[in-house]
Amino acid sequence: MAANTESMIRYRAERIPMVRIALLGVGQRGLKTVERYGVIRGAEIRVLADVDSGRLEQAAETIAKEGKPRPELLCGEEAWREAIDRKDIDLVYICTPWQTHTAMACAAMEAGKHVAVEVPAATTLEECWRLVDTAERTRRHCFMTENCCYDFFALATLEMHRDGLFGELTHMEGAYIHNLLAEEKANEYGWMLRSIAAHGANAYPTHGMGPMGWLLGLHRGDLMESLTSVTSRGLGDEGLRGRVNTTLIRTRRGITIMQQLDTTTPRPYSRLQTVCGTEGFAQKYPLPTLFARGMERPLTGQAALDWAERYKERNPASHYWEEGHSIGVPNEMNYAMDCRLIHCLHYGLPLDIDVYDAAEWSCIGPLSALSAQGNGRPVDVPDFTRGRWRKAEGLQFFQ
């Protein structure tokens, strides 16, 4: 681990008038990113890099249809290295397979570029530390593109908590429950099913963890302390056999967190998004439910969603969510996430998701595997801030 480094908590980098992007990987997530940046202001994709020339041409055509300049196309196993070394790039956006994320992100930061990296940002504890060490040494941002943080209901409950409507927080729940074995998804997500089957615990923790990490103020006044994890049998043929994992986490302030992963059983899609407090409760799945201080009875379904809308003016990320909804983007969470990233880079502001978030949320993957292999034995969660987690109190959206 690096020593005597400066913290990246609420770090401000130089302003970037127009964010020039090199996009690495134009598979499923990469092509969706290309589509989004057709309508996002203040940024342009200058370079595309991939190993497949056909996908590169498809992505370039998508950009051209939006009336944007055609990017340079770099094809080959080492094309990504050429992309990150370019002088006309400010941000390297990584949409490649999981196992390549950390190496590419660190190389990009070493080349003086800010980084946006798909989830999970790291797959081992060593990679988590490498991201932190590199960001602190190079003073470059490492933003993990966890779109579920920008879910409208999650943003609303974050503001409700700031108003004290849940009382004192006691427990949180998050999950990624998504039957990827369904016939229409099996081919598209086969790589993910194989990765999860080989992992044996929670290989994909950040969708559930991101909104909880924000609301709890992890490394902004609280910190994960330890976890225990167990895995039961899932469903699927050999090589794709899933696992149902449950991980329990305790924070320094004594709040508990439950995380689940299930990608093969017929359970309905759910990320849970559960907030429990001494005076209130909120949960998005399977039925939106809301009870807060001052209410006579719990609200459910559309009534809960309508009540949460009163908080949309409180949060600049919610403004982008609404903007994306009004123009008909395919996924408002992705749109709000990228708009906030570009806004903060443009004005030289601290990012909503920093390198410690990337490390903390990603480390649940390897740590849950370590605990599950030991029949649920407790495992300590590292302090990636090196004792600086009290430097800030709560998440702040800078404007």
C-alpha positions as CSV (number, residue, x, y, z in Angstrom):
1,M,0.0,0.0,0.0
2,A,1.1,3.6,-0.7
3,A,2.1,5.7,2.3
4,N,1.9,9.4,2.9
5,T,-0.5,10.0,0.1
6,E,-3.2,12.7,0.0
7,S,-6.9,11.9,0.3
8,M,-9.1,11.9,-2.8
9,I,-12.2,12.6,-0.6
10,R,-13.9,15.7,-2.1
11,Y,-10.9,16.2,-4.4
12,R,-11.2,19.0,-7.0
13,A,-9.3,18.6,-10.3
14,E,-8.8,21.3,-12.9
15,R,-11.8,22.3,-15.0
16,I,-12.3,20.7,-18.4
17,P,-14.1,22.9,-21.0
18,M,-15.1,20.0,-23.2
19,V,-14.6,16.5,-21.9
20,R,-12.9,14.5,-24.6
21,I,-13.5,10.8,-24.2
22,A,-11.7,7.6,-25.2
23,L,-14.2,4.7,-24.9
24,L,-12.6,1.3,-24.4
25,G,-14.9,-1.6,-25.4
26,V,-18.0,-1.3,-27.5
27,G,-19.9,-4.5,-26.6
28,Q,-23.3,-4.4,-24.9
29,R,-22.4,-1.7,-22.3
30,G,-20.1,0.2,-24.6
31,L,-22.7,0.6,-27.4
32,K,-25.3,1.8,-24.8
33,T,-22.7,4.4,-23.6
34,V,-22.2,5.6,-27.2
35,E,-25.9,6.1,-27.6
36,R,-26.2,8.1,-24.4
37,Y,-23.4,10.4,-25.3
38,G,-25.3,11.4,-28.4
39,V,-27.5,13.6,-26.2
40,I,-25.2,14.5,-23.3
41,R,-23.8,18.0,-23.4
42,G,-20.3,19.1,-22.7
43,A,-18.6,15.9,-23.9
44,E,-17.6,14.1,-27.1
45,I,-16.2,10.7,-27.9
46,R,-13.0,11.2,-29.8
47,V,-11.7,7.6,-29.8
48,L,-13.2,4.1,-29.8
49,A,-11.0,1.1,-29.1
50,D,-12.1,-2.6,-29.3
51,V,-10.9,-5.9,-30.6
52,D,-13.8,-6.2,-33.1
53,S,-13.8,-4.0,-36.2
54,G,-17.5,-4.7,-36.9
55,R,-18.6,-3.4,-33.5
56,L,-16.3,-0.4,-33.9
57,E,-18.0,0.5,-37.2
58,Q,-21.4,0.0,-35.6
59,A,-20.5,2.4,-32.8
60,A,-19.1,5.0,-35.2
61,E,-22.3,4.9,-37.3
62,T,-24.3,5.5,-34.1
63,I,-22.2,8.6,-33.3
64,A,-22.5,9.9,-36.9
65,K,-26.3,9.5,-36.8
66,E,-26.4,11.9,-33.8
67,G,-24.6,14.5,-35.9
68,K,-21.3,14.2,-33.9
69,P,-17.9,14.1,-35.5
70,R,-16.7,10.6,-36.4
71,P,-14.3,9.2,-33.8
72,E,-11.0,7.6,-34.6
73,L,-11.3,3.8,-34.5
74,L,-8.5,1.7,-32.9
75,C,-8.7,-2.1,-33.3
76,G,-6.7,-4.8,-31.7
77,E,-5.6,-6.4,-28.4
78,E,-3.4,-3.4,-27.6
79,A,-5.6,-0.7,-29.1
80,W,-6.6,0.5,-25.6
81,R,-3.0,1.4,-24.8
82,E,-2.8,3.6,-27.8
83,A,-6.1,5.3,-26.8
84,I,-5.0,6.1,-23.3
85,D,-1.7,7.6,-24.4
86,R,-3.3,10.2,-26.7
87,K,-2.9,13.8,-25.8
88,D,-6.4,14.9,-26.9
89,I,-8.2,12.7,-24.3
90,D,-9.4,13.9,-20.8
91,L,-11.5,10.9,-19.8
92,V,-11.1,7.2,-20.4
93,Y,-14.4,5.3,-20.2
94,I,-13.9,1.6,-19.7
95,C,-16.6,-0.9,-20.8
96,T,-14.5,-4.0,-21.2
97,P,-14.7,-7.4,-19.3
98,W,-14.5,-7.2,-15.5
99,Q,-11.1,-8.8,-15.2
100,T,-9.5,-5.9,-17.3
101,H,-11.1,-3.0,-15.4
102,T,-8.4,-2.3,-12.9
103,A,-5.4,-2.7,-15.2
104,M,-6.9,-0.3,-17.7
105,A,-8.1,2.2,-15.1
106,C,-4.7,2.4,-13.5
107,A,-2.8,2.6,-16.8
108,A,-5.2,5.5,-17.8
109,M,-4.6,7.4,-14.5
110,E,-0.8,6.9,-14.9
111,A,-1.2,8.4,-18.3
112,G,-2.8,11.5,-16.8
113,K,-6.4,10.7,-17.6
114,H,-9.5,10.7,-15.4
115,V,-11.3,7.4,-15.5
116,A,-14.9,6.2,-15.6
117,V,-15.0,2.4,-15.2
118,E,-17.9,0.0,-15.4
119,V,-18.9,-2.2,-12.4
120,P,-17.3,-3.8,-10.6
121,A,-14.2,-1.6,-10.8
122,A,-12.1,-4.4,-9.2
123,T,-12.4,-8.1,-8.7
124,T,-9.7,-8.7,-6.0
125,L,-8.7,-7.0,-2.8
126,E,-5.3,-6.2,-4.3
127,E,-7.0,-4.5,-7.3
128,C,-9.1,-2.4,-4.9
129,W,-6.0,-1.1,-3.2
130,R,-4.3,-0.6,-6.5
131,L,-7.1,1.7,-7.7
132,V,-6.9,3.8,-4.5
133,D,-3.1,3.9,-4.5
134,T,-3.0,5.0,-8.2
135,A,-5.7,7.6,-7.8
136,E,-4.1,9.2,-4.8
137,R,-0.6,9.2,-6.4
138,T,-1.7,10.6,-9.8
139,R,-4.4,12.9,-8.5
140,R,-6.8,11.6,-11.2
141,H,-10.5,10.8,-10.6
142,C,-11.7,7.2,-10.7
143,F,-15.4,7.2,-11.1
144,M,-17.3,3.8,-11.1
145,T,-20.3,4.0,-13.3
146,E,-22.9,2.6,-10.8
147,N,-26.1,3.8,-12.3
148,C,-28.4,2.4,-9.6
149,C,-27.2,5.2,-7.3
150,Y,-29.2,7.5,-9.7
151,D,-32.4,5.6,-9.3
152,F,-35.2,8.2,-8.7
153,F,-36.5,6.4,-5.6
154,A,-33.0,6.0,-4.2
155,L,-32.3,9.7,-4.7
156,A,-35.6,10.6,-3.0
157,T,-34.9,8.4,0.1
158,L,-31.5,10.0,0.4
159,E,-33.1,13.4,0.7
160,M,-35.7,12.0,3.1
161,H,-32.9,10.7,5.3
162,R,-31.3,14.1,5.3
163,D,-34.5,15.6,6.6
164,G,-34.5,13.1,9.4
165,L,-37.8,11.4,8.3
166,F,-36.5,7.9,9.0
167,G,-35.2,8.8,12.4
168,E,-31.9,6.9,13.3
169,L,-30.9,4.4,10.7
170,T,-30.7,0.8,11.9
171,H,-30.6,-1.5,8.9
172,M,-30.3,-1.4,5.1
173,E,-30.9,-4.0,2.3
174,G,-29.8,-4.1,-1.3
175,A,-29.7,-6.8,-4.0
176,Y,-29.3,-7.8,-7.6
177,I,-32.0,-10.4,-8.1
178,H,-32.4,-11.0,-11.9
179,N,-33.2,-14.3,-13.6
180,L,-30.6,-14.2,-16.3
181,L,-31.3,-17.8,-17.3
182,A,-34.6,-16.7,-18.9
183,E,-34.4,-17.8,-22.5
184,E,-34.2,-14.3,-24.0
185,K,-31.3,-13.4,-21.7
186,A,-29.2,-16.6,-21.5
187,N,-27.1,-15.9,-24.6
188,E,-26.6,-12.2,-23.9
189,Y,-25.6,-12.7,-20.2
190,G,-23.8,-16.1,-20.5
191,W,-20.5,-14.5,-19.7
192,M,-21.9,-13.0,-16.5
193,L,-23.6,-16.3,-15.4
194,R,-20.3,-18.1,-15.9
195,S,-18.4,-15.5,-13.9
196,I,-20.9,-15.6,-11.0
197,A,-21.0,-19.5,-11.0
198,A,-17.2,-19.6,-10.8
199,H,-17.0,-17.0,-8.0
200,G,-19.3,-18.8,-5.5
201,A,-20.4,-15.7,-3.6
202,N,-21.5,-12.1,-4.5
203,A,-19.5,-11.4,-7.6
204,Y,-21.8,-8.4,-8.6
205,P,-22.4,-6.4,-5.4
206,T,-22.4,-2.8,-6.5
207,H,-26.0,-2.4,-7.8
208,G,-27.3,-3.2,-4.3
209,M,-24.4,-1.5,-2.4
210,G,-24.2,1.8,-4.2
211,P,-27.4,3.5,-3.0
212,M,-26.9,2.1,0.5
213,G,-23.3,3.4,0.6
214,W,-24.5,6.9,-0.3
215,L,-27.3,7.0,2.2
216,L,-25.1,5.6,5.0
217,G,-22.3,8.1,4.1
218,L,-19.7,5.3,3.9
219,H,-16.2,6.9,4.2
220,R,-18.0,10.1,4.8
221,G,-18.7,9.6,8.5
222,D,-19.2,5.8,8.7
223,L,-17.3,2.8,7.4
224,M,-18.0,-0.9,6.7
225,E,-16.3,-2.8,9.5
226,S,-16.8,-6.6,8.9
227,L,-18.9,-9.0,6.8
228,T,-20.1,-12.6,6.8
229,S,-21.3,-14.4,3.7
230,V,-23.1,-17.7,2.9
231,T,-24.1,-19.2,-0.4
232,S,-26.8,-21.7,-1.2
233,R,-27.5,-23.7,-4.4
234,G,-29.1,-21.9,-7.4
235,L,-30.3,-23.2,-10.7
236,G,-28.7,-23.9,-14.1
237,D,-26.6,-26.4,-16.1
238,E,-23.0,-27.1,-15.4
239,G,-20.9,-24.0,-15.9
240,L,-23.9,-21.7,-15.6
241,R,-25.1,-23.0,-12.2
242,G,-26.0,-20.0,-10.1
243,R,-25.6,-19.4,-6.5
244,V,-27.9,-17.5,-4.1
245,N,-25.6,-15.5,-1.9
246,T,-26.5,-13.5,1.2
247,T,-23.9,-11.2,2.8
248,L,-24.3,-9.4,6.1
249,I,-22.2,-6.3,6.8
250,R,-21.8,-4.2,10.0
251,T,-20.6,-0.6,10.0
252,R,-18.6,1.3,12.6
253,R,-21.7,3.0,13.7
254,G,-23.4,-0.3,14.3
255,I,-25.8,-0.3,11.3
256,T,-26.3,-3.6,9.6
257,I,-26.6,-4.2,5.8
258,M,-27.9,-7.2,4.0
259,Q,-26.7,-7.9,0.4
260,Q,-28.1,-10.6,-1.9
261,L,-27.2,-11.9,-5.3
262,D,-29.5,-14.3,-7.3
263,T,-29.3,-14.5,-11.1
264,T,-30.8,-18.0,-11.8
265,T,-34.0,-18.6,-9.8
266,P,-37.5,-17.5,-10.9
267,R,-37.7,-14.7,-8.3
268,P,-39.0,-11.4,-9.7
269,Y,-36.4,-8.7,-10.5
270,S,-35.5,-6.8,-7.3
271,R,-32.8,-4.6,-5.9
272,L,-34.7,-4.3,-2.6
273,Q,-33.5,-0.8,-1.8
274,T,-34.7,-1.0,1.8
275,V,-34.1,1.6,4.4
276,C,-35.0,0.9,8.0
277,G,-35.0,3.6,10.7
278,T,-36.4,4.2,14.2
279,E,-39.2,6.3,12.7
280,G,-39.6,5.2,9.1
281,F,-39.2,2.7,6.4
282,A,-38.8,2.6,2.6
283,Q,-38.5,-0.1,0.1
284,K,-38.7,0.0,-3.7
285,Y,-39.0,-3.7,-4.5
286,P,-41.2,-5.8,-4.9
287,L,-43.8,-3.1,-4.0
288,P,-42.8,0.5,-3.4
289,T,-43.5,1.1,0.3
290,L,-42.9,4.3,2.3
291,F,-43.5,5.2,5.9
292,A,-41.9,8.3,7.4
293,R,-42.2,10.5,10.4
294,G,-45.5,12.4,10.3
295,M,-47.4,9.8,8.2
296,E,-50.5,8.2,9.6
297,R,-50.1,5.0,7.6
298,P,-47.7,3.5,5.2
299,L,-48.0,4.3,1.5
300,T,-47.6,1.6,-1.2
301,G,-47.4,1.4,-4.9
302,Q,-47.9,4.5,-7.0
303,A,-48.9,6.5,-3.9
304,A,-45.4,5.9,-2.4
305,L,-43.7,6.9,-5.7
306,D,-45.9,10.0,-5.9
307,W,-45.1,11.1,-2.4
308,A,-41.4,10.6,-3.0
309,E,-41.6,13.0,-6.0
310,R,-41.8,16.0,-3.7
311,Y,-38.0,15.6,-3.2
312,K,-37.1,15.8,-6.8
313,E,-36.2,19.5,-6.6
314,R,-33.8,18.9,-3.7
315,N,-31.2,17.0,-5.6
316,P,-29.3,18.0,-8.8
317,A,-29.0,14.4,-9.9
318,S,-32.8,14.2,-9.8
319,H,-33.0,17.2,-12.1
320,Y,-31.0,15.2,-14.7
321,W,-33.2,12.1,-14.1
322,E,-36.3,14.3,-14.9
323,E,-34.5,15.8,-17.9
324,G,-33.7,12.3,-19.3
325,H,-37.3,11.2,-18.7
326,S,-38.7,14.2,-20.6
327,I,-36.5,13.6,-23.7
328,G,-37.2,9.9,-23.7
329,V,-33.8,8.4,-23.0
330,P,-33.8,4.6,-22.6
331,N,-32.5,4.6,-19.1
332,E,-32.8,7.8,-16.9
333,M,-30.4,6.4,-14.3
334,N,-27.6,6.1,-16.9
335,Y,-28.4,9.6,-18.2
336,A,-28.3,11.2,-14.8
337,M,-25.1,9.4,-13.9
338,D,-23.2,10.6,-17.0
339,C,-24.6,14.1,-16.9
340,R,-23.4,14.5,-13.3
341,L,-20.0,13.0,-14.2
342,I,-19.5,15.5,-17.0
343,H,-20.9,18.4,-15.0
344,C,-18.4,17.8,-12.2
345,L,-15.5,17.4,-14.6
346,H,-16.5,20.5,-16.5
347,Y,-16.6,22.7,-13.4
348,G,-13.7,21.1,-11.5
349,L,-16.0,19.7,-8.7
350,P,-15.7,16.6,-6.5
351,L,-17.4,13.7,-8.1
352,D,-20.5,12.0,-6.7
353,I,-18.7,8.6,-6.8
354,D,-15.0,8.6,-5.9
355,V,-12.3,6.0,-5.9
356,Y,-13.1,4.9,-2.3
357,D,-16.6,4.1,-3.3
358,A,-15.2,2.1,-6.2
359,A,-13.0,0.1,-3.9
360,E,-15.4,-0.3,-1.0
361,W,-18.4,-1.4,-3.1
362,S,-16.2,-3.7,-5.3
363,C,-14.4,-5.3,-2.4
364,I,-17.6,-7.1,-1.3
365,G,-17.0,-9.4,-4.2
366,P,-13.7,-11.0,-3.0
367,L,-14.4,-10.6,0.7
368,S,-17.8,-12.4,0.4
369,A,-16.0,-15.2,-1.4
370,L,-13.4,-15.5,1.3
371,S,-16.1,-15.6,4.0
372,A,-18.3,-18.1,2.1
373,Q,-15.4,-20.4,1.6
374,G,-14.9,-20.3,5.4
375,N,-18.5,-21.3,6.0
376,G,-19.5,-17.8,6.8
377,R,-16.6,-16.8,9.0
378,P,-16.4,-13.0,9.7
379,V,-14.0,-11.0,7.5
380,D,-12.7,-7.5,8.2
381,V,-13.4,-4.8,5.6
382,P,-10.3,-2.6,4.9
383,D,-10.4,1.1,5.5
384,F,-9.4,2.3,2.0
385,T,-9.2,5.9,3.3
386,R,-6.3,5.1,5.7
387,G,-8.2,6.6,8.6
388,R,-9.6,9.6,6.8
389,W,-13.2,8.4,6.7
390,R,-14.3,11.1,9.2
391,K,-13.0,13.9,7.0
392,A,-16.4,14.5,5.4
393,E,-19.9,14.0,6.9
394,G,-22.3,12.6,4.4
395,L,-22.5,12.6,0.6
396,Q,-22.7,16.1,-1.0
397,F,-23.7,16.8,-4.6
398,F,-21.5,19.7,-5.6
399,Q,-22.9,22.3,-8.1
